[in-house]
């Protein structure tokens, strides 16, 4: 059921407020001032997110969506860079570059498959505090979507990403590097869990690009959104 928006700075107070009904009634009056029903507000938030998810996943799923992006390319972790020269001296420079390229290609393929998962989660999500999301910051809808779906989507995305990496031959290359790396006579070697790193970075990029698309919609709801988005977000 739709819950009317309550400003975030009141959450702590409202938790212990005995007269919650009065507060909600006040919020209800606010929604009436805007001139749209809770269902319309919910609909506008969902439409904005649907557009953002579709555009973000389509962009990242394209060839080079990750690999050729200045913002989202998955580079080796900084702590791994510290031993990259040593690995290169051992003849593993090529395989290391190949692993990095495979991480990016795997993320692109995973983004394409994750699109349906994200849209399904959004379709079944009960958007709450819609008025607050509409009136919130430039990425308020994405922030809400991530907070309510990341635990569920993270596990599904990891499975998708692992499957794509497997098909691309990532693990064969990665195991070659890992075996040599573990045998290095070095103290305090950084963790080389590139699989989990690729999963985390790939998912972060997806939510990050969804947020970027939301910002475009908010900046120009008439041209970037739908009629409902333009009417409500524009107002």
N, CA, C and O of each residue as an XYZ file, in Angstrom:
940
protein
N       0.845     -1.181      0.000
C       0.000      0.000      0.000
C       0.882      1.233      0.000
O       1.931      1.251      0.644
N       0.462      2.269     -0.722
C       1.241      3.494     -0.830
C       1.312      4.215      0.500
O       0.295      4.422      1.162
N       2.539      4.600      0.892
C       2.715      5.399      2.092
C       3.122      6.791      1.677
O       4.084      6.958      0.927
N       2.417      7.776      2.142
C       2.729      9.134      1.759
C       4.089      9.549      2.275
O       4.570      9.039      3.287
N       4.702     10.480      1.567
C       6.067     10.901      1.873
C       6.178     11.622      3.206
O       5.388     12.504      3.544
N       7.198     11.206      3.946
C       7.543     11.889      5.188
C       9.001     12.284      5.069
O       9.838     11.414      4.829
N       9.353     13.586      5.228
C      10.738     14.013      5.066
C      11.685     13.170      5.899
O      11.360     12.748      7.009
N      12.870     12.932      5.339
C      13.827     12.050      5.996
C      14.256     12.562      7.363
O      14.531     11.771      8.266
N      14.315     13.903      7.523
C      14.811     14.393      8.803
C      13.813     14.172      9.924
O      14.138     14.382     11.093
N      12.569     13.738      9.576
C      11.585     13.478     10.610
C      11.497     12.005     11.001
O      10.785     11.641     11.937
N      12.234     11.161     10.267
C      12.067      9.721     10.481
C      12.320      9.329     11.933
O      11.537      8.586     12.526
N      13.418      9.831     12.506
C      13.725      9.467     13.884
C      12.637      9.902     14.838
O      12.303      9.175     15.773
N      12.072     11.099     14.610
C      11.012     11.596     15.485
C       9.740     10.802     15.312
O       9.058     10.474     16.283
N       9.419     10.490     14.042
C       8.157      9.811     13.763
C       8.133      8.386     14.283
O       7.072      7.839     14.588
N       9.315      7.789     14.380
C       9.381      6.411     14.868
C       8.767      6.294     16.248
O       8.144      5.283     16.574
N       8.939      7.318     17.053
C       8.417      7.268     18.418
C       7.193      8.159     18.589
O       6.744      8.391     19.712
N       6.657      8.655     17.488
C       5.509      9.562     17.572
C       4.231      8.766     17.776
O       3.932      7.846     17.014
N       3.472      9.129     18.820
C       2.251      8.387     19.123
C       1.131      8.747     18.169
O       0.234      7.940     17.928
N       1.175      9.962     17.620
C       0.073     10.412     16.784
C       0.441     10.313     15.313
O       0.397     11.306     14.586
N       0.810      9.089     14.869
C       1.250      8.874     13.498
C       0.150      9.189     12.495
O       0.431      9.713     11.417
N      -1.087      8.880     12.829
C      -2.204      9.107     11.909
C      -2.292     10.559     11.506
O      -2.517     10.874     10.338
N      -2.114     11.455     12.480
C      -2.201     12.883     12.198
C      -1.103     13.301     11.216
O      -1.340     14.104     10.314
N       0.095     12.748     11.401
C       1.205     13.080     10.517
C       0.922     12.612      9.100
O       1.160     13.345      8.139
N       0.409     11.380      8.967
C       0.102     10.844      7.643
C      -1.015     11.634      6.976
O      -0.986     11.849      5.764
N      -1.992     12.065      7.755
C      -3.067     12.875      7.203
C      -2.516     14.180      6.646
O      -2.957     14.649      5.597
N      -1.555     14.765      7.347
C      -0.926     15.996      6.875
C      -0.203     15.750      5.561
O      -0.291     16.561      4.638
N       0.519     14.621      5.472
C       1.212     14.274      4.241
C       0.219     14.031      3.116
O       0.482     14.367      1.961
N      -0.908     13.453      3.453
C      -1.954     13.203      2.450
C      -2.430     14.515      1.855
O      -2.687     14.601      0.654
N      -2.547     15.530      2.686
C      -2.985     16.830      2.203
C      -1.953     17.421      1.249
O      -2.301     18.101      0.283
N      -0.675     17.153      1.533
C       0.384     17.648      0.654
C       0.235     17.058     -0.740
O       0.393     17.760     -1.738
N      -0.074     15.748     -0.805
C      -0.198     15.098     -2.110
C      -1.390     15.659     -2.883
O      -1.364     15.736     -4.111
N      -2.418     16.044     -2.164
C      -3.570     16.611     -2.834
C      -3.251     17.987     -3.424
O      -3.809     18.384     -4.447
N      -2.342     18.707     -2.756
C      -1.948     20.020     -3.251
C      -1.288     19.900     -4.615
O      -1.481     20.745     -5.489
N      -0.487     18.811     -4.789
C       0.175     18.633     -6.058
C      -0.818     18.325     -7.167
O      -0.543     18.584     -8.339
N      -1.943     17.785     -6.811
C      -2.992     17.531     -7.788
C      -2.961     16.160     -8.416
O      -3.652     15.926     -9.407
N      -2.173     15.234     -7.866
C      -2.098     13.892     -8.420
C      -2.337     12.862     -7.332
O      -2.002     13.071     -6.166
N      -2.922     11.753     -7.736
C      -3.224     10.691     -6.781
C      -1.959      9.911     -6.446
O      -0.972      9.987     -7.177
N      -1.981      9.159     -5.343
C      -0.835      8.300     -5.024
C      -0.483      7.344     -6.166
O       0.692      7.092     -6.429
N      -1.502      6.816     -6.840
C      -1.245      5.890     -7.950
C      -0.501      6.585     -9.083
O       0.376      5.992     -9.711
N      -0.852      7.842     -9.343
C      -0.174      8.579    -10.398
C       1.274      8.896    -10.017
O       2.175      8.826    -10.853
N       1.484      9.244     -8.757
C       2.835      9.518     -8.288
C       3.693      8.259     -8.376
O       4.835      8.306     -8.833
N       3.129      7.131     -7.933
C       3.836      5.852     -8.035
C       4.165      5.534     -9.489
O       5.273      5.112     -9.822
N       3.165      5.752    -10.345
C       3.343      5.451    -11.761
C       4.465      6.269    -12.379
O       5.246      5.753    -13.179
N       4.548      7.529    -12.014
C       5.591      8.393    -12.566
C       6.979      7.933    -12.131
O       7.917      7.923    -12.929
N       7.103      7.550    -10.849
C       8.391      7.054    -10.351
C       8.786      5.783    -11.086
O       9.935      5.633    -11.500
N       7.836      4.868    -11.248
C       8.142      3.605    -11.919
C       8.501      3.824    -13.389
O       9.422      3.195    -13.911
N       7.764      4.721    -14.053
C       8.072      4.983    -15.457
C       9.458      5.586    -15.610
O      10.188      5.242    -16.540
N       9.826      6.487    -14.699
C      11.157      7.090    -14.750
C      12.230      6.026    -14.559
O      13.256      6.041    -15.238
N      11.989      5.108    -13.636
C      12.957      4.041    -13.386
C      12.999      3.042    -14.538
O      14.072      2.555    -14.896
N      11.859      2.736    -15.113
C      11.830      1.808    -16.244
C      12.640      2.358    -17.416
O      13.408      1.635    -18.050
N      12.455      3.644    -17.690
C      13.226      4.270    -18.760
C      14.711      4.278    -18.421
O      15.548      3.985    -19.274
N      15.036      4.611    -17.182
C      16.433      4.682    -16.755
C      17.102      3.318    -16.835
O      18.233      3.207    -17.308
N      16.410      2.282    -16.375
C      16.964      0.923    -16.412
C      17.180      0.479    -17.852
O      18.236     -0.057    -18.190
N      16.185      0.701    -18.697
C      16.283      0.276    -20.097
C      17.430      0.972    -20.806
O      18.224      0.330    -21.492
N      17.516      2.275    -20.641
C      18.574      3.029    -21.319
C      19.956      2.664    -20.780
O      20.915      2.542    -21.542
N      20.050      2.491    -19.465
C      21.344      2.176    -18.847
C      21.844      0.807    -19.278
O      23.004      0.662    -19.664
N      20.973     -0.201    -19.215
C      21.403     -1.557    -19.573
C      21.703     -1.665    -21.067
O      22.638     -2.359    -21.465
N      20.914     -0.982    -21.893
C      21.175     -1.003    -23.335
C      22.537     -0.380    -23.647
O      23.278     -0.879    -24.494
N      22.856      0.705    -22.959
C      24.132      1.375    -23.207
C      25.315      0.515    -22.753
O      26.301      0.372    -23.476
N      25.207     -0.052    -21.557
C      26.319     -0.837    -21.029
C      26.437     -2.198    -21.702
O      27.520     -2.783    -21.740
N      25.323     -2.704    -22.235
C      25.344     -4.016    -22.887
C      25.925     -3.952    -24.298
O      26.280     -4.982    -24.872
N      26.023     -2.757    -24.853
C      26.582     -2.614    -26.195
C      28.065     -2.991    -26.180
O      28.729     -2.900    -25.148
N      28.567     -3.409    -27.326
C      29.987     -3.738    -27.415
C      30.814     -2.502    -27.059
O      30.684     -1.457    -27.695
N      31.651     -2.629    -26.054
C      32.434     -1.492    -25.592
C      31.723     -0.657    -24.547
O      32.244      0.366    -24.102
N      30.528     -1.090    -24.151
C      29.765     -0.332    -23.164
C      30.520     -0.138    -21.863
O      30.433      0.915    -21.232
N      31.258     -1.159    -21.469
C      32.151     -1.055    -20.317
C      33.593     -0.774    -20.781
O      34.234      0.178    -20.337
N      34.064     -1.616    -21.667
C      35.474     -1.598    -22.043
C      35.953     -0.290    -22.634
O      37.114      0.075    -22.450
N      35.084      0.435    -23.344
C      35.489      1.687    -23.973
C      34.959      2.906    -23.233
O      35.035      4.027    -23.735
N      34.426      2.683    -22.045
C      33.874      3.790    -21.265
C      34.929      4.384    -20.334
O      35.591      3.663    -19.587
N      35.073      5.693    -20.390
C      36.011      6.355    -19.478
C      35.547      6.239    -18.034
O      36.358      6.262    -17.109
N      34.248      6.117    -17.848
C      33.697      6.091    -16.486
C      33.544      4.682    -15.935
O      33.789      4.456    -14.750
N      33.140      3.722    -16.781
C      32.744      2.416    -16.260
C      33.700      1.283    -16.590
O      33.477      0.160    -16.137
N      34.750      1.525    -17.356
C      35.666      0.426    -17.672
C      36.183     -0.214    -16.390
O      36.579      0.482    -15.455
N      36.177     -1.539    -16.353
C      36.670     -2.268    -15.194
C      38.180     -2.443    -15.323
O      38.659     -3.272    -16.097
N      38.911     -1.659    -14.563
C      40.371     -1.793    -14.539
C      40.745     -2.707    -13.381
O      39.943     -2.930    -12.474
N      41.946     -3.225    -13.413
C      42.394     -4.050    -12.298
C      42.387     -3.219    -11.016
O      42.659     -2.019    -11.056
N      42.081     -3.843     -9.884
C      42.059     -3.100     -8.614
C      43.405     -2.436     -8.345
O      44.449     -2.926     -8.775
N      43.366     -1.324     -7.634
C      44.599     -0.588     -7.351
C      45.629     -1.451     -6.618
O      46.827     -1.373     -6.890
N      45.140     -2.276     -5.684
C      46.120     -3.084     -4.933
C      46.781     -4.140     -5.813
O      47.890     -4.587     -5.520
N      46.108     -4.541     -6.890
C      46.712     -5.505     -7.815
C      47.737     -4.804     -8.705
O      48.724     -5.408     -9.125
N      47.496     -3.535     -8.984
C      48.437     -2.783     -9.817
C      49.829     -2.768     -9.203
O      50.832     -2.679     -9.912
N      49.879     -2.858     -7.872
C      51.175     -2.806     -7.188
C      52.042     -4.024     -7.508
O      53.266     -3.959     -7.398
N      51.416     -5.124     -7.901
C      52.193     -6.331     -8.239
C      52.139     -6.624     -9.736
O      52.676     -7.633    -10.194
N      51.493     -5.745    -10.494
C      51.343     -5.978    -11.931
C      52.696     -6.027    -12.624
O      52.903     -6.853    -13.513
N      53.632     -5.144    -12.225
C      54.955     -5.134    -12.848
C      55.684     -6.455    -12.614
O      56.360     -6.974    -13.503
N      55.532     -6.990    -11.392
C      56.173     -8.267    -11.076
C      55.601     -9.380    -11.940
O      56.337    -10.217    -12.464
N      54.279     -9.380    -12.084
C      53.631    -10.407    -12.906
C      54.044    -10.266    -14.370
O      54.191    -11.257    -15.086
N      54.226     -9.024    -14.800
C      54.626     -8.798    -16.190
C      56.035     -9.334    -16.426
O      56.320     -9.895    -17.484
N      56.904     -9.162    -15.451
C      58.263     -9.684    -15.569
C      58.280    -11.208    -15.651
O      59.218    -11.805    -16.180
N      57.217    -11.832    -15.115
C      57.117    -13.288    -15.164
C      56.385    -13.767    -16.418
O      56.050    -14.944    -16.549
N      56.148    -12.832    -17.332
C      55.486    -13.193    -18.573
C      53.975    -13.235    -18.490
O      53.319    -13.794    -19.369
N      53.417    -12.652    -17.444
C      51.963    -12.684    -17.263
C      51.290    -11.359    -17.599
O      50.116    -11.151    -17.292
N      52.058    -10.454    -18.244
C      51.467     -9.175    -18.615
C      50.320     -9.343    -19.603
O      49.269     -8.716    -19.470
N      50.543    -10.210    -20.609
C      49.504    -10.464    -21.609
C      48.257    -11.082    -21.008
O      47.155    -10.579    -21.226
N      48.410    -12.181    -20.243
C      47.235    -12.781    -19.603
C      46.512    -11.825    -18.661
O      45.289    -11.880    -18.533
N      47.270    -10.948    -18.001
C      46.646     -9.992    -17.089
C      45.770     -9.003    -17.864
O      44.663     -8.674    -17.437
N      46.273     -8.537    -18.997
C      45.477     -7.646    -19.849
C      44.258     -8.369    -20.404
O      43.177     -7.793    -20.520
N      44.450     -9.639    -20.746
C      43.337    -10.424    -21.275
C      42.248    -10.603    -20.231
O      41.060    -10.519    -20.542
N      42.657    -10.851    -18.988
C      41.691    -10.995    -17.900
C      40.895     -9.710    -17.727
O      39.682     -9.747    -17.522
N      41.577     -8.576    -17.811
C      40.894     -7.283    -17.674
C      39.882     -7.083    -18.803
O      38.763     -6.627    -18.566
N      40.279     -7.423    -20.027
C      39.361     -7.296    -21.161
C      38.161     -8.226    -21.018
O      37.036     -7.859    -21.356
N      38.410     -9.430    -20.515
C      37.320    -10.393    -20.337
C      36.356     -9.943    -19.237
O      35.154    -10.195    -19.324
N      36.876     -9.283    -18.212
C      36.001     -8.744    -17.168
C      35.018     -7.746    -17.773
O      33.831     -7.758    -17.450
N      35.517     -6.891    -18.644
C      34.671     -5.871    -19.254
C      33.665     -6.474    -20.226
O      32.503     -6.071    -20.255
N      34.116     -7.437    -21.016
C      33.183     -8.072    -21.960
C      32.135     -8.873    -21.199
O      30.966     -8.899    -21.582
N      32.559     -9.530    -20.116
C      31.602    -10.271    -19.303
C      30.560     -9.349    -18.694
O      29.382     -9.701    -18.622
N      30.985     -8.167    -18.253
C      30.058     -7.202    -17.671
C      29.060     -6.705    -18.713
O      27.891     -6.479    -18.398
N      29.517     -6.534    -19.946
C      28.616     -6.099    -21.021
C      27.546     -7.145    -21.308
O      26.367     -6.819    -21.443
N      27.964     -8.395    -21.400
C      27.017     -9.476    -21.656
C      26.072     -9.661    -20.467
O      24.893     -9.962    -20.653
N      26.582     -9.482    -19.256
C      25.754     -9.612    -18.059
C      24.720     -8.497    -17.995
O      23.591     -8.722    -17.557
N      25.095     -7.301    -18.428
C      24.162     -6.174    -18.413
C      22.952     -6.455    -19.306
O      21.818     -6.124    -18.963
N      23.217     -7.067    -20.445
C      22.116     -7.396    -21.369
C      21.146     -8.373    -20.730
O      19.930     -8.216    -20.841
N      21.685     -9.380    -20.061
C      20.834    -10.386    -19.428
C      20.178     -9.850    -18.161
O      19.069    -10.252    -17.809
N      20.865     -8.946    -17.483
C      20.338     -8.398    -16.228
C      19.185     -7.438    -16.464
O      18.412     -7.163    -15.546
N      19.059     -6.930    -17.664
C      18.001     -5.962    -17.969
C      16.631     -6.503    -17.572
O      15.868     -5.821    -16.888
N      16.320     -7.718    -17.996
C      15.026     -8.316    -17.677
C      14.839     -8.523    -16.186
O      13.738     -8.357    -15.662
N      15.921     -8.887    -15.501
C      15.864     -9.103    -14.056
C      15.543     -7.791    -13.343
O      14.721     -7.761    -12.428
N      16.196     -6.710    -13.767
C      15.964     -5.409    -13.159
C      14.530     -4.934    -13.402
O      13.865     -4.443    -12.490
N      14.070     -5.084    -14.633
C      12.715     -4.625    -14.961
C      11.664     -5.445    -14.222
O      10.640     -4.905    -13.803
N      11.907     -6.737    -14.059
C      10.968     -7.576    -13.316
C      10.909     -7.143    -11.858
O       9.827     -7.064    -11.275
N      12.059     -6.863    -11.271
C      12.097     -6.414     -9.880
C      11.376     -5.091     -9.734
O      10.676     -4.861     -8.748
N      11.546     -4.221    -10.715
C      10.891     -2.918    -10.676
C       9.381     -3.056    -10.827
O       8.617     -2.344    -10.177
N       8.957     -3.971    -11.684
C       7.535     -4.166    -11.942
C       6.796     -4.631    -10.695
O       5.642     -4.261    -10.478
N       7.458     -5.439     -9.880
C       6.808     -5.976     -8.683
C       7.098     -5.140     -7.432
O       6.605     -5.453     -6.349
N       7.892     -4.086     -7.580
C       8.272     -3.269     -6.425
C       7.159     -2.305     -6.045
O       6.600     -1.612     -6.896
N       6.850     -2.271     -4.766
C       5.873     -1.304     -4.270
C       6.612     -0.003     -3.990
O       7.365      0.089     -3.020
N       6.401      0.997     -4.829
C       7.085      2.277     -4.656
C       6.427      3.030     -3.507
O       5.239      3.349     -3.556
N       7.207      3.306     -2.485
C       6.684      4.010     -1.317
C       7.315      5.394     -1.238
O       8.408      5.625     -1.755
N       6.603      6.317     -0.576
C       7.100      7.686     -0.449
C       7.390      8.297     -1.818
O       8.412      8.956     -2.010
N       6.472      8.068     -2.774
C       6.711      8.510     -4.146
C       6.858     10.017     -4.260
O       7.690     10.500     -5.028
N       6.068     10.760     -3.512
C       6.166     12.210     -3.583
C       7.540     12.676     -3.133
O       8.114     13.592     -3.722
N       8.067     12.048     -2.095
C       9.407     12.390     -1.624
C      10.462     12.063     -2.658
O      11.435     12.802     -2.808
N      10.279     10.951     -3.380
C      11.227     10.569     -4.422
C      11.191     11.592     -5.553
O      12.232     12.006     -6.063
N       9.981     11.993     -5.937
C       9.838     12.964     -7.027
C      10.460     14.298     -6.656
O      11.107     14.942     -7.482
N      10.264     14.707     -5.420
C      10.793     15.988     -4.968
C      12.220     15.883     -4.443
O      12.804     16.886     -4.033
N      12.778     14.692     -4.451
C      14.106     14.462     -3.871
C      15.229     14.886     -4.789
O      15.029     15.622     -5.755
N      16.423     14.400     -4.465
C      17.611     14.745     -5.238
C      17.596     14.140     -6.626
O      16.658     13.434     -6.996
N      18.644     14.419     -7.397
C      18.702     14.017     -8.800
C      18.688     12.512     -9.010
O      18.357     12.042    -10.098
N      19.046     11.750     -7.978
C      19.065     10.290     -8.118
C      18.205      9.617     -7.045
O      18.452      8.463     -6.691
N      17.213     10.317     -6.532
C      16.393      9.797     -5.428
C      15.693      8.494     -5.797
O      15.620      7.574     -4.981
N      15.176      8.411     -7.025
C      14.468      7.200     -7.447
C      15.433      6.017     -7.550
O      15.118      4.915     -7.100
N      16.600      6.248     -8.139
C      17.597      5.191     -8.255
C      18.088      4.751     -6.882
O      18.263      3.558     -6.632
N      18.308      5.711     -6.000
C      18.758      5.387     -4.643
C      17.737      4.501     -3.936
O      18.098      3.539     -3.258
N      16.447      4.841     -4.106
C      15.378      4.048     -3.492
C      15.345      2.659     -4.111
O      15.222      1.661     -3.400
N      15.454      2.592     -5.437
C      15.429      1.317     -6.158
C      16.594      0.430     -5.717
O      16.421     -0.768     -5.494
N      17.763      1.020     -5.595
C      18.933      0.236     -5.193
C      18.784     -0.268     -3.763
O      19.101     -1.420     -3.470
N      18.302      0.593     -2.878
C      18.167      0.199     -1.473
C      17.182     -0.944     -1.297
O      17.345     -1.773     -0.401
N      16.155     -0.995     -2.149
C      15.114     -2.006     -1.993
C      15.338     -3.251     -2.844
O      14.622     -4.239     -2.683
N      16.322     -3.223     -3.749
C      16.496     -4.377     -4.648
C      17.902     -4.967     -4.653
O      18.081     -6.093     -5.118
N      18.900     -4.250     -4.155
C      20.275     -4.702     -4.357
C      20.557     -6.071     -3.742
O      21.265     -6.884     -4.337
N      20.009     -6.330     -2.561
C      20.256     -7.630     -1.929
C      19.731     -8.769     -2.803
O      20.391     -9.795     -2.967
N      18.536     -8.574     -3.360
C      17.923     -9.593     -4.205
C      18.618     -9.680     -5.564
O      18.942    -10.768     -6.040
N      18.839     -8.518     -6.179
C      19.411     -8.509     -7.518
C      20.887     -8.855     -7.516
O      21.403     -9.399     -8.492
N      21.579     -8.539     -6.409
C      23.003     -8.811     -6.349
C      23.325    -10.279     -6.550
O      24.251    -10.620     -7.286
N      22.572    -11.141     -5.906
C      22.804    -12.585     -6.025
C      22.509    -13.067     -7.447
O      23.243    -13.891     -7.992
N      21.437    -12.554     -8.039
C      21.077    -12.977     -9.399
C      22.073    -12.436    -10.419
O      22.425    -13.116    -11.383
N      22.515    -11.215    -10.194
C      23.484    -10.631    -11.114
C      24.806    -11.390    -11.044
O      25.453    -11.608    -12.068
N      25.208    -11.790     -9.843
C      26.463    -12.534     -9.683
C      26.423    -13.821    -10.488
O      27.400    -14.179    -11.147
N      25.296    -14.517    -10.436
C      25.160    -15.764    -11.191
C      25.259    -15.496    -12.694
O      25.902    -16.250    -13.423
N      24.621    -14.421    -13.147
C      24.676    -14.057    -14.570
C      26.104    -13.730    -14.980
O      26.590    -14.193    -16.013
N      26.764    -12.933    -14.163
C      28.131    -12.502    -14.463
C      29.082    -13.706    -14.486
O      29.916    -13.824    -15.384
N      28.956    -14.578    -13.515
C      29.822    -15.765    -13.464
C      29.631    -16.634    -14.703
O      30.598    -17.164    -15.251
N      28.398    -16.778    -15.136
C      28.107    -17.585    -16.315
C      28.751    -16.989    -17.563
O      29.316    -17.709    -18.385
N      28.660    -15.677    -17.695
C      29.260    -15.026    -18.859
C      30.786    -15.131    -18.826
O      31.418    -15.382    -19.853
N      31.368    -14.940    -17.657
C      32.822    -15.057    -17.532
C      33.290    -16.476    -17.854
O      34.336    -16.673    -18.473
N      32.504    -17.450    -17.427
C      32.827    -18.853    -17.702
C      32.857    -19.109    -19.210
O      33.783    -19.734    -19.725
N      31.833    -18.617    -19.907
C      31.742    -18.848    -21.348
C      32.855    -18.138    -22.117
O      33.283    -18.606    -23.172
N      33.317    -17.018    -21.590
C      34.352    -16.249    -22.270
C      35.762    -16.807    -22.041
O      36.711    -16.391    -22.706
N      35.896    -17.739    -21.112
C      37.210    -18.296    -20.813
C      37.985    -17.497    -19.791
O      39.203    -17.635    -19.680
N      37.285    -16.662    -19.045
C      37.926    -15.822    -18.026
C      38.660    -16.669    -16.986
O      39.794    -16.364    -16.619
N      38.015    -17.723    -16.519
C      38.583    -18.491    -15.411
C      39.853    -19.239    -15.796
O      40.726    -19.455    -14.956
N      39.960    -19.630    -17.045
C      41.177    -20.302    -17.502
C      42.358    -19.343    -17.424
O      43.426    -19.695    -16.924
N      42.155    -18.130    -17.925
C      43.202    -17.116    -17.872
C      43.504    -16.715    -16.433
O      44.659    -16.560    -16.034
N      42.432    -16.554    -15.674
C      42.567    -16.107    -14.291
C      43.318    -17.130    -13.446
O      44.142    -16.759    -12.609
N      43.039    -18.418    -13.659
C      43.691    -19.478    -12.883
C      45.190    -19.535    -13.174
O      45.997    -19.815    -12.288
N      45.545    -19.264    -14.429
C      46.962    -19.250    -14.797
C      47.704    -18.175    -13.997
O      48.796    -18.410    -13.481
N      47.098    -17.006    -13.907
C      47.712    -15.907    -13.157
C      47.727    -16.215    -11.670
O      48.722    -15.978    -10.984
N      46.608    -16.748    -11.176
C      46.465    -16.990     -9.746
C      47.482    -18.018     -9.247
O      48.047    -17.860     -8.165
N      47.710    -19.058    -10.027
C      48.664    -20.103     -9.623
C      50.064    -19.532     -9.473
O      50.753    -19.790     -8.487
N      50.470    -18.761    -10.457
C      51.806    -18.144    -10.405
C      51.888    -17.133     -9.278
O      52.895    -17.041     -8.576
N      50.817    -16.381     -9.117
C      50.782    -15.320     -8.107
C      50.941    -15.888     -6.695
O      51.673    -15.340     -5.871
N      50.249    -16.985     -6.434
C      50.315    -17.591     -5.104
C      51.711    -18.128     -4.790
O      52.097    -18.231     -3.626
N      52.454    -18.464     -5.825
C      53.791    -19.017     -5.612
C      54.862    -17.938     -5.445
O      56.010    -18.250     -5.132
N      54.502    -16.702     -5.646
C      55.484    -15.622     -5.541
C      55.986    -15.487     -4.101
O      55.185    -15.491     -3.166
N      57.300    -15.367     -3.917
C      57.848    -15.209     -2.558
C      57.732    -13.757     -2.090
O      58.734    -13.069     -1.894
N      56.504    -13.314     -1.919
C      56.256    -11.926     -1.518
C      55.437    -11.908     -0.231
O      54.540    -12.725     -0.028
N      55.774    -10.952      0.629
C      54.998    -10.792      1.861
C      53.857     -9.808      1.627
O      53.959     -8.908      0.793
N      52.773     -9.989      2.371
C      51.619     -9.069      2.324
C      51.080     -8.892      0.909
O      50.815     -7.772      0.470
N      50.923     -9.994      0.210
C      50.361     -9.912     -1.138
C      48.888     -9.522     -1.072
O      48.146    -10.052     -0.245
N      48.455     -8.600     -1.936
C      47.042     -8.200     -1.932
C      46.135     -9.325     -2.426
O      46.565    -10.216     -3.158
N      44.885     -9.263     -2.012
C      43.898    -10.256     -2.438
C      43.708    -10.158     -3.944
O      43.630     -9.059     -4.493
N      43.633    -11.286     -4.603
C      43.484    -11.302     -6.062
C      42.145    -11.922     -6.470
O      42.063    -12.663     -7.449
N      41.104    -11.608     -5.706
C      39.770    -12.132     -6.023
C      39.142    -11.263     -7.110
O      38.279    -10.428     -6.835
N      39.583    -11.470     -8.332
C      39.119    -10.637     -9.436
C      37.674    -10.943     -9.823
O      36.977    -10.075    -10.350
N      37.226    -12.152     -9.569
C      35.844    -12.506     -9.909
C      34.859    -11.654     -9.110
O      33.980    -11.016     -9.689
N      35.000    -11.640     -7.791
C      34.083    -10.862     -6.961
C      34.227     -9.371     -7.244
O      33.250     -8.624     -7.208
N      35.437     -8.955     -7.522
C      35.682     -7.551     -7.866
C      34.913     -7.186     -9.131
O      34.266     -6.139     -9.180
N      34.976     -8.034    -10.151
C      34.276     -7.762    -11.410
C      32.764     -7.708    -11.201
O      32.078     -6.865    -11.778
N      32.256     -8.612    -10.372
C      30.819     -8.630    -10.070
C      30.408     -7.332     -9.389
O      29.434     -6.696     -9.790
N      31.147     -6.944     -8.365
C      30.809     -5.731     -7.613
C      30.889     -4.479     -8.481
O      29.998     -3.630     -8.444
N      31.962     -4.372     -9.259
C      32.148     -3.189    -10.093
C      31.111     -3.136    -11.214
O      30.613     -2.066    -11.566
N      30.796     -4.300    -11.764
C      29.791     -4.338    -12.821
C      28.433     -3.892    -12.327
O      27.728     -3.157    -13.019
N      28.060     -4.332    -11.128
C      26.772     -3.963    -10.552
C      26.757     -2.490    -10.162
O      25.757     -1.800    -10.363
N      27.855     -2.014     -9.612
C      27.954     -0.586     -9.270
C      27.759      0.281    -10.518
O      27.090      1.313    -10.473
N      28.347     -0.153    -11.618
C      28.224      0.605    -12.863
C      26.777      0.628    -13.352
O      26.297      1.650    -13.842
N      26.091     -0.496    -13.219
C      24.692     -0.540    -13.639
C      23.847      0.463    -12.871
O      23.107      1.247    -13.467
N      23.956      0.438    -11.554
C      23.193      1.395    -10.761
C      23.661      2.828    -11.035
O      22.854      3.757    -11.043
N      24.958      3.001    -11.256
C      25.484      4.331    -11.535
C      24.943      4.899    -12.831
O      24.620      6.084    -12.906
N      24.842      4.054    -13.862
C      24.318      4.528    -15.139
C      22.810      4.751    -15.068
O      22.283      5.652    -15.720
N      22.120      3.938    -14.285
C      20.682      4.170    -14.070
C      20.486      5.546    -13.434
O      19.586      6.292    -13.819
N      21.328      5.873    -12.467
C      21.254      7.183    -11.816
C      21.526      8.302    -12.812
O      20.868      9.342    -12.775
N      22.487      8.097    -13.698
C      22.810      9.114    -14.703
C      21.622      9.343    -15.636
O      21.336     10.474    -16.027
N      20.933      8.251    -15.989
C      19.757      8.385    -16.850
C      18.619      9.088    -16.112
O      17.874      9.865    -16.711
N      18.485      8.820    -14.825
C      17.465      9.516    -14.033
C      17.734     11.020    -14.012
O      16.806     11.823    -14.116
N      18.995     11.393    -13.878
C      19.356     12.813    -13.864
C      18.946     13.497    -15.168
O      18.481     14.637    -15.157
N      19.121     12.798    -16.289
C      18.730     13.362    -17.580
C      17.215     13.586    -17.634
O      16.744     14.606    -18.139
N      16.471     12.626    -17.112
C      15.016     12.744    -17.108
C      14.578     13.918    -16.246
O      13.708     14.693    -16.642
N      15.174     14.048    -15.078
C      14.806     15.150    -14.188
C      15.168     16.505    -14.805
O      14.433     17.480    -14.649
N      16.291     16.555    -15.499
C      16.730     17.812    -16.099
C      15.831     18.226    -17.255
O      15.648     19.416    -17.510
N      15.269     17.240    -17.955
C      14.409     17.546    -19.099
C      13.307     16.507    -19.203
O      13.334     15.675    -20.111
N      12.328     16.533    -18.289
C      11.290     15.499    -18.269
C      10.400     15.491    -19.506
O       9.837     14.452    -19.850
N      10.263     16.623    -20.176
C       9.387     16.676    -21.356
C       9.978     15.860    -22.493
O       9.269     15.073    -23.121
N      11.267     16.034    -22.767
C      11.890     15.335    -23.896
C      12.438     13.966    -23.520
O      12.486     13.064    -24.356
N      12.851     13.806    -22.267
C      13.481     12.553    -21.847
C      12.488     11.549    -21.273
O      12.795     10.359    -21.196
N      11.295     12.009    -20.867
C      10.349     11.132    -20.192
C       9.084     10.868    -20.978
O       9.038     11.055    -22.194
N       8.051     10.429    -20.262
C       6.746     10.193    -20.855
C       5.828     11.358    -20.497
O       6.244     12.292    -19.812
N       4.576     11.303    -20.960
C       3.628     12.375    -20.650
C       3.399     12.480    -19.145
O       3.322     13.580    -18.596
N       3.289     11.314    -18.474
C       3.066     11.321    -17.027
C       4.285     11.871    -16.296
O       4.152     12.669    -15.368
N       5.472     11.442    -16.716
C       6.700     11.947    -16.096
C       6.815     13.448    -16.294
O       7.143     14.182    -15.361
N       6.544     13.904    -17.516
C       6.650     15.328    -17.801
C       5.684     16.140    -16.952
O       6.018     17.226    -16.478
N       4.468     15.596    -16.763
C       3.468     16.323    -16.005
C       3.835     16.417    -14.533
O       3.672     17.471    -13.919
N       4.333     15.316    -13.958
C       4.587     15.282    -12.527
C       5.982     15.759    -12.152
O       6.134     16.573    -11.241
N       7.006     15.259    -12.845
C       8.358     15.694    -12.533
C       8.570     17.145    -12.980
O       9.295     17.902    -12.333
N       7.940     17.516    -14.076
C       8.079     18.892    -14.555
C       7.456     19.883    -13.598
O       7.909     21.021    -13.476
N       6.401     19.435    -12.915
C       5.713     20.316    -11.962
C       6.484     20.430    -10.684
O       6.057     21.130     -9.766
